[in-house]
Amino acid sequence: MSHYKPIEQSFKVSYEYKLHFTEDIFSVDNPLFKDIVQGYNNKGNVKVLFVIDSGVQACHPNLSANITSYCKQYASVINLTEQIGIEGGEQSKNDYQNVERILNAVNDNRICRHSFVIAIGGGAVIDMVGYAAAIAHRGVKLIRIPTTVLSQNDSAVGVKNSFNILGKKNFLGTFAPAYAIINDNNFLTTLDQRDWISGIAEAVKVALIKDATFFGFIEENSTRLQARDMESMEYLIYRCAEMHMEHIAQGGDPFESGSSRPLDFGHWAAHKLEYMTNYKLRHGEAVAIGMALDLVYAHFIGLINKETLDRILRVLEKIGFDLHIPIEEESQLDELLNGIQEFREHLGGELTITLISKIGAKHDVHEIDISTMGKSVIWLNEMYKPKVSDTTC
């Protein structure tokens, strides 16, 4: 036996990043992007590699040309290397060739840890690009420019990056904060209605577990939000993002070393439903269903009363969510309920499912009665019949 004592050491690393709000980020009259790059290195000539959601490119056909013109205008600061188009949507996180394309571009363009990868797109593309950037050179600088409601108010403002593999959502991933996030509301104007509505689910989620006043705002403005009122949406995104960032900074567990993830309220079922529908369900649509299911369960076990349940379901309906769970057979119900165990495995340690005891107050439980959860599925699907024009399955 060795007589040497263990050597112990501890250290802390401080992270700092900003979420910026703007319009027309690549207009040559808008210096924000240049200022962010220059703020990192005021000596100039910083290499940047753009990875762009091809769906965003299709909706904004001048985007690539505007980026080129912008970088040319500020060439003393920005050294544009390449622009890569990646097919958007959750499928972008299922094809490892996308990760390899980015790694090859980082290598070919000699992008180093003092260069920037710029991810422009929805949450899935930003997740995948962030994962590739985090594993290249053990981490190159990343700037996120999210283009959907969901990514602007939730997924892009956090510290997580991920890729789907082995039939499991986000099985591969890293914790790597972006250098900066830039929300440009101009990108929201071209979203289809499903994507416009989808991101509102994350705002409902954070309001239900943290802020009854914010839920009141969503309730009061649900019709305007559904009708694409930009002023209401801008506040919703700002407040939701602010609350997510406060949780990351003040929640005490930004890299999720524990078993509790309150911001994943409604997500155990959402992740499973996305997989079961081959990602035809948008993430936010699945989260809305997942919250509805967990709210019914919370009512059945006596956590919330029927009035509270009905009030929340009514808001989700007014926003435009279809709360029918897309399963038809007993085997599918069993597969869905197995998502609870998969969620525990993903978290590690003790099962922790976040519910609510009232609007604005989370309540963690460490076991789920499978029979009662199954009854909750049946109750919800009796309440919400499948729509004739349903395109989610």
C-alpha positions, 0 to 999 in steps of 0.5 A, spaced: 500 500 500 502 506 498 504 511 503 502 517 499 496 521 501 491 523 496 492 530 492 486 534 492 485 540 488 478 544 487 477 550 482 472 555 479 471 557 472 466 563 471 462 564 465 459 570 462 455 571 456 450 576 453 443 575 450 442 581 445 436 583 442 436 587 435 433 587 428 436 586 421 443 583 424 446 583 418 444 590 415 451 594 414 448 599 418 447 595 424 454 594 428 452 589 433 455 583 430 461 587 429 462 590 436 461 583 439 466 580 435 471 586 436 469 586 443 473 579 444 479 581 440 480 588 438 486 587 434 481 585 428 481 579 423 477 574 427 475 568 423 468 566 423 465 560 420 457 560 419 453 554 419 446 556 417 439 552 417 437 551 410 430 553 411 432 560 414 436 561 407 430 559 403 425 564 407 431 569 407 434 568 400 438 575 401 441 572 408 448 569 405 449 575 400 447 580 406 452 576 411 458 577 405 456 584 404 457 585 412 463 581 413 466 585 407 464 592 410 467 590 417 473 586 414 478 589 418 474 586 424 471 580 421 475 574 416 469 570 413 471 563 411 465 559 409 458 559 409 455 552 410 447 550 409 445 545 414 437 542 413 434 544 419 429 541 424 430 535 429 433 531 423 439 535 423 440 532 430 440 525 427 445 525 422 452 525 424 454 527 417 452 534 419 457 534 425 462 531 420 461 537 415 462 542 421 468 539 423 471 538 416 470 546 415 473 547 422 479 544 420 479 546 413 478 553 415 483 553 420 478 555 425 481 555 432 479 556 439 480 564 438 475 564 432 468 563 431 463 558 429 456 562 428 450 558 428 444 561 425 437 557 425 432 553 429 433 550 436 435 543 433 440 546 428 443 550 434 444 544 438 447 540 433 452 546 431 454 547 438 455 540 439 460 540 433 463 547 436 464 544 443 468 538 441 472 541 436 479 543 439 475 542 446 471 548 444 471 553 439 467 560 440 460 559 438 455 565 437 448 563 436 443 567 432 436 563 433 431 564 428 425 561 432 420 563 438 422 556 441 430 557 440 430 565 442 426 564 448 429 557 451 433 552 447 439 557 445 439 561 451 442 555 455 448 552 456 447 545 453 448 542 446 446 536 443 445 530 438 440 524 438 443 517 437 441 510 439 434 512 438 434 517 444 434 525 444 440 528 446 444 522 448 450 525 446 451 532 448 456 538 452 455 543 457 458 549 453 456 556 454 455 560 447 460 567 447 453 570 445 446 570 443 443 574 438 435 575 438 433 578 431 426 579 431 426 579 423 427 572 423 420 570 426 416 574 421 417 568 416 415 562 421 409 558 419 404 558 424 406 551 427 413 554 429 410 561 431 405 557 436 410 552 438 415 556 442 410 559 446 409 552 450 416 553 453 414 560 456 407 557 459 412 552 462 417 557 465 411 561 467 407 555 471 413 553 475 416 560 477 411 566 475 404 566 476 404 573 474 407 571 467 402 566 466 397 571 467 400 575 461 400 569 457 393 568 459 390 575 457 394 575 451 393 568 448 389 570 442 393 576 440 399 571 441 396 566 436 394 572 431 402 573 431 402 580 435 409 581 435 409 586 441 406 581 445 411 576 442 417 580 443 415 581 451 414 573 451 420 572 448 424 577 453 421 575 459 421 567 458 429 568 456 430 572 462 427 567 467 431 561 463 438 565 464 436 567 471 435 559 473 441 557 470 445 563 474 441 562 480 439 555 480 445 552 483 446 547 478 447 550 471 451 543 468 445 539 471 450 534 476 444 533 480 437 529 479 432 535 479 431 539 472 425 543 473 425 547 466 424 540 464 417 540 466 412 536 461 419 534 457 419 526 459 413 525 455 415 530 450 421 527 448 418 520 448 413 523 443 417 526 439 421 520 438 415 516 437 412 520 431 419 520 428 419 528 430 413 530 426 411 533 432 415 540 433 418 540 440 414 545 443 407 541 440 410 535 444 412 540 450 404 542 450 402 535 450 407 533 455 405 539 460 397 537 459 399 530 461 402 531 467 397 537 469 392 531 469 396 527 473 397 532 478 390 533 478 389 526 479 393 525 485 391 531 488 396 536 487 392 541 483 384 542 483 380 541 477 379 549 476 386 550 475 387 544 470 381 547 466 384 554 466 391 552 464 388 547 458 384 553 456 390 557 455 393 552 451 387 551 447 386 558 445 394 559 443 392 553 438 395 547 441 392 540 439 393 536 446 391 530 443 396 524 444 398 521 438 397 514 440 392 509 438 394 502 441 396 499 448 403 497 445 404 505 444 401 507 451 406 502 454 412 505 450 410 512 452 410 510 459 417 507 458 419 514 457 419 515 465 424 510 466 428 513 460 428 520 463 431 517 469 436 514 466 438 520 462 438 524 468 441 519 472 440 518 480 433 519 483 427 519 478 425 527 479 419 529 475 417 536 476 409 538 477 406 544 480 402 545 486 399 551 483 400 556 478 407 559 479 409 553 484 413 547 482 413 540 486 418 535 485 416 528 485 420 522 485 416 516 483 410 516 478 404 511 479 404 508 472 397 506 472 394 513 474 399 516 469 396 511 464 389 513 466 391 520 465 393 519 458 386 516 457 382 522 460 386 527 456 385 523 449 377 522 451 377 530 452 381 531 446 379 527 440 384 527 434 383 532 429 381 530 422 387 534 418 392 532 423 399 532 420 403 531 427 403 523 426 
